[in-house]
Amino acid sequence: MTTDDITLGGVNIFADLGLPDPDQDLVKANLCHAVADILRARGLTQNDAARLLGTDQAKVSALLRGRISGFSTDRLIRFLSLLGHNVTIAVDRKTVDRAAVTVAMV
């Protein structure tokens, strides 16, 4: 493989892959990552996390593995709230050709 064979990706892997809703997928992936980080930091078992979040162990397992398709943005935000975290949504004018949605942990 040479450097000619490598294509530099953009900031959204889902857009790079040509998926239909890349911004939504990126938001869900970032929210999922935030929930997973919190669960790991607390040292919760998947069963304990499931009870706390009002879901089942299989869903917690999927979340920890980054399988975002089974989760809505609303559900992931609710999980963060149940874990004692605030979620802030900010609306701003786009500054590039394409609007972007971002999630940041503070």
C-alpha positions in Angstrom: 0.0 0.0 0.0 1.3 3.5 -0.9 0.2 6.9 0.3 -1.6 7.2 -3.0 -4.0 4.4 -1.8 -5.0 6.4 1.3 -8.0 8.8 1.3 -8.2 11.3 4.1 -11.6 11.1 5.7 -13.8 14.0 6.9 -15.0 14.8 10.4 -18.0 12.5 10.0 -17.2 8.9 9.2 -20.9 8.2 8.5 -20.9 10.9 5.8 -17.7 9.4 4.4 -19.5 6.0 4.2 -22.4 7.6 2.3 -25.0 6.7 4.9 -28.4 8.4 4.6 -28.4 10.3 7.9 -24.8 10.9 8.8 -25.3 13.9 11.1 -27.9 12.0 13.1 -25.7 8.9 13.3 -22.7 11.0 14.5 -24.8 12.6 17.2 -26.1 9.2 18.3 -22.6 7.7 18.3 -21.3 10.6 20.4 -24.1 10.3 22.9 -23.7 6.6 23.0 -20.0 7.1 23.7 -20.8 9.5 26.5 -23.2 7.1 28.2 -20.7 4.2 27.8 -17.9 6.3 29.4 -20.1 7.1 32.4 -21.2 3.5 32.9 -17.5 2.3 32.7 -16.3 5.0 35.1 -18.9 4.0 37.6 -17.9 0.3 37.3 -21.5 -0.8 36.9 -22.3 -4.3 35.7 -24.5 -4.4 32.6 -27.4 -5.7 34.7 -27.0 -2.8 37.2 -26.8 -0.3 34.4 -29.9 -1.8 32.7 -31.9 -1.5 36.0 -30.7 2.1 36.4 -31.6 3.0 32.8 -34.9 1.1 32.6 -33.8 -1.2 29.9 -32.5 -4.7 29.6 -28.9 -6.1 29.7 -28.9 -6.8 26.0 -29.5 -3.1 25.2 -26.7 -2.1 27.6 -24.4 -4.6 25.9 -25.3 -3.2 22.4 -24.7 0.4 23.7 -21.3 -0.5 25.2 -20.3 -2.1 21.8 -21.3 1.1 19.9 -24.3 -0.4 18.2 -26.3 2.8 17.8 -29.1 1.6 15.5 -31.3 0.5 18.4 -31.3 3.9 20.2 -32.9 7.2 19.4 -31.3 10.5 20.3 -34.1 11.1 22.8 -33.4 7.8 24.5 -29.7 8.4 24.8 -30.4 11.9 26.2 -32.7 10.3 28.8 -30.0 7.8 29.7 -27.6 10.7 30.4 -30.2 12.4 32.5 -30.8 9.2 34.5 -27.0 9.0 35.1 -27.2 12.5 36.6 -25.8 14.5 33.7 -27.2 17.6 32.1 -27.5 17.7 28.3 -27.3 21.1 26.6 -28.4 21.6 23.0 -27.2 24.8 21.3 -28.5 26.2 18.1 -26.1 28.4 16.0 -25.8 29.6 12.4 -23.8 27.3 10.2 -20.4 28.6 9.4 -19.5 26.2 6.6 -21.3 25.0 3.5 -23.0 22.2 5.4 -24.6 22.5 8.8 -23.1 20.3 11.5 -24.4 18.8 14.7 -21.9 18.2 17.5 -21.8 16.6 20.9 -19.2 17.6 23.5 -18.6 16.2 27.0 -17.7 18.8 29.6 
